[in-house]
Amino acid sequence: MLTIANAITLAGWLAVPVCSGLVVALRDQRRRTREAQAQLAREEDEHRRLVDKGMKVLLRRELVDAYRDHVSDGMPLTVERMHEITEVHAAYNGFGGNGTGDAMYEAICDRQIHIVK
């Protein structure tokens, strides 16, 4: 015959492995979540690094083109174009641009600005 004391003891014996299993499952799920978050952070860092590198390349190309147009080829330099070049130079430096970009920008700045009416 099953007494109340025996029923409580039996319930305790059954509850221990169930609770233990739940604790292990929760711990494993938490570990998997942390690993997934770390992987996502690594992928986001790599994506940002590639985007930054691509932007730097494009900005440098814009400075090289501006140098060619306005210094090498002598194309007239307008106020608007100078403003654009200044913004490109500032952004390029923000991405870690180098002294070559600064030298090209300074050479462009030495050009006479033409007022277009």
N, C-alpha and C positions, 0 to 999 in steps of 0.2 A: 504494500500500500504506500502511496506517495503522500508523504506528509508535507506540511507547509515548509518546514525546515529543509527537507530534501528537495522540494521544488525550488526554493531560493538558492540552494547550493548548485543544483543543476543549471539554473538560469545564469548563475555566476560563471560556471564552467563554460557555458555557451557564449556568454557575453565577452569574455576575455579574448578569444581568438577573433571574434567579429570586430571588436574595438581595435585590436592590434592591426588587423587587416585594413581597417579604415585609416588608421594613423599612417601606415606604410603607404597606402594609396595616395593620401593627401601629400605626404612628403615627396613622393615620386612626381606627382603632378606639379608641385611647386618647383622642383628641380627642372623639370621639362619646360616650364614657363620661363624660368630664369635663363635657361639655355637659348630658348627661342628669342627672348628679348635681346640677349647679347648678340646673337646672330643678326637680328634685324638692325641693331645699332652698328655692327661692323659693315653691313651692306649699305646702310645710309651714309656712313663715313666715306666709304669707297665711292659711292655715287656723287657725294658732294665734292670729293677730291677731283673726280673726273670732270664734273661741271666747271669747277674753278679753273682747272687746267685748260679746258676748252675755251672758256671766256678769256683767259690770259692770252692764248694764241690768237683769238680773233681781235682782241684789242691791240696786240702788237702788230698784227697785219694792217689794221687801220692806221696806226702811226707810221708804218713803213710806206703805205700808200700815200698818206698825206705828205710825208717827206719827199717822196718821188715827185708828186704833183707840184708842190709849192716851192721846193728847194732845187731839186735836180732839173725839173722841166720848166720852172719859172711861171707856173700857172698863177694868176692873180688870187690873192687871199682875201676873202671877205670877212667882215666882222662875225657873221653867222658861222662861217666855216672855222674861224679861229676859236669861237666858243665851243663848237663841237670837238675840235682837236684838244682843247684844254680839258673838257670832260673826259674824253678818251684817255688822255694822259693820266689824269687823277685816278680813274678807275684802274688803269693798268698798274699804276704804282700800288693801289690798294690790293691787288692780287700778287704783289711781290715783284713788280717789274724791276728791270735792272738799269744800269747806267746808259746802256745803248738807247733805251727809250727816252731817257732824260736828254741825251745828246741830240736825238732827232727832234724832240720837242723844242729845245732851245734854239736849234737852227731854224725851225719853222717860226718861232717867235721873233727872230731877227728879220724876218721878211716884212716888207711894207704892206700894211693892210689897205685894201682898196675899198672905198665906200661906193656901194652900188645904189643908184637912185632909180 
